[in-house]
Each structure stands twice: as C-alpha cells, then as structure tokens.
C-alpha cells in the first residue's frame, strides 16, 4: 500500500483527555514526522498539529482513535499521491 503525507490538526478543549491523546500519539510515533503543540491558555485550549507519513489505513486508525475521545476535535488532510 502506498504511503501518503498528511497533516492532522487536533484541538483539545477538555484537559482531562491530554494523557490519552499523548498515549495514542506515542502508539503511532512511527508515522509522525513532526509535531507542534501550542497551549492557548487565554482560551483554555491546546492545539496540536502533526505531519504524518503513512498508509491511509495507518493515518485513518490514528485519527479514528483520536476522534473517539470526548473533549477534542480532529481533522486530517492527505496528499493525493
């Protein structure tokens, strides 16, 4: 299966799920090329952006696990090739 490059954006509104998010990201560390996290204290949010390089199944599994968590939003965009 072909690999794709993508971007995943995560907005965490409930600080109680931060540990679970980090655990999931650790599980998929092999496809994460880069990560930037910004605590937006004035709004009580954390924003994480990921650059990923993996198959659509791997990236889908990562975003699927994150999407099941309460208190956050996750979106992804993938290259066409």
Buried (B, 14 or more C-beta within 10 A) or exposed (E): EEBBBBBBEBBBEEEEBBEBBEEBBEEBEEBBEEBEBEBEEEEEBBBBEBBBBBEEEBBBBBBEBBBEBEBBEBEBEBEEE
